[in-house]
Amino acid sequence: MSKFKFYNQIPTLVEADILGSLIEKFLDPSVNLGPKPVLDADGKVKLPGLDNHAMGTIFEELIRRFNEENNEEAGEHFTPATL
């Protein structure tokens, strides 16, 4: 959390009255943003974990959406894949 300077964004989220909604989304039991799968009572995979590629895709999508809202030029959010 500290690397992303999330704590600096808290006042903005409070002012916009969306901090609670954001926290609810992170706590939603139907979402797994971790690398390990969530298992049900029988030990079967209920929610698969996310690998690095999936997290990178989510990251790119978030950047794209926020840049569109700020009227950024197409492709300004592009970050090339590392090999």
Phi, psi and omega per residue, in radians:
M1 nan -0.647 -3.086
S2 -1.219 -0.583 3.130
K3 -1.109 -0.551 -3.130
F4 -1.576 0.008 3.133
K5 0.939 0.669 -3.122
F6 -1.062 -0.647 -3.094
Y7 -1.069 -0.492 3.098
N8 -1.211 -0.362 -3.097
Q9 -1.558 -0.233 -3.062
I10 -1.002 -0.812 3.116
P11 -1.022 -0.666 3.122
T12 -1.147 -0.731 3.125
L13 -1.149 -0.669 3.108
V14 -1.148 -0.798 -3.136
E15 -1.046 -0.640 3.133
A16 -1.459 -0.032 3.139
D17 1.027 0.730 3.138
I18 -2.210 0.042 -3.124
L19 -1.063 -0.795 3.138
G20 -1.060 -0.734 3.122
S21 -1.101 -0.712 3.123
L22 -1.122 -0.767 3.126
I23 -1.096 -0.722 3.095
E24 -1.014 -0.692 -3.134
K25 -1.156 -0.680 3.108
F26 -1.206 -0.488 -3.117
L27 -1.615 -0.061 -3.105
D28 -1.039 2.110 -3.108
P29 -1.198 -0.170 3.120
S30 -1.619 0.129 3.140
V31 -2.129 2.294 3.081
N32 -2.167 1.880 3.110
L33 -1.760 0.119 -3.112
G34 -1.601 2.943 -3.129
P35 -1.376 -0.314 -3.111
K36 -1.722 2.524 3.114
P37 -1.233 2.668 3.015
V38 -1.649 2.221 -3.086
L39 -1.810 2.631 3.062
D40 -1.498 -3.062 -3.084
A41 -1.073 -0.454 -3.136
D42 -1.564 0.014 -3.137
G43 1.496 0.131 3.100
K44 -1.519 2.628 -3.120
V45 -1.182 2.062 3.095
K46 -1.587 -0.791 3.105
L47 -2.353 2.064 -3.139
P48 -1.177 2.699 3.053
G49 -1.369 2.886 3.138
L50 -1.820 2.302 3.066
D51 -1.526 -3.140 -3.103
N52 -1.053 -0.669 -3.136
H53 -1.119 -0.775 -3.135
A54 -1.122 -0.741 3.108
M55 -1.126 -0.663 3.092
G56 -1.109 -0.684 3.113
T57 -1.134 -0.748 3.099
I58 -1.084 -0.777 3.130
F59 -1.027 -0.829 3.132
E60 -1.066 -0.713 3.141
E61 -1.140 -0.721 3.095
L62 -1.094 -0.787 3.118
I63 -1.084 -0.755 -3.135
R64 -1.054 -0.800 -3.108
R65 -1.116 -0.771 -3.134
F66 -1.191 -0.606 3.108
N67 -1.207 -0.638 3.088
E68 -1.098 -0.701 3.130
E69 -1.148 -0.462 -3.138
N70 -1.713 0.240 3.104
N71 1.014 0.664 3.068
E72 -1.264 2.703 3.080
E73 -1.196 2.643 3.114
A74 -1.025 2.342 3.077
G75 1.523 -0.140 -3.137
E76 -1.156 -0.395 -3.119
H77 -1.572 -0.055 -3.032
F78 -1.115 2.273 2.990
T79 -2.155 2.093 -3.072
P80 -1.172 2.632 3.115
A81 -1.206 2.536 3.063
T82 -1.700 2.529 -3.134
L83 -1.844 nan nan
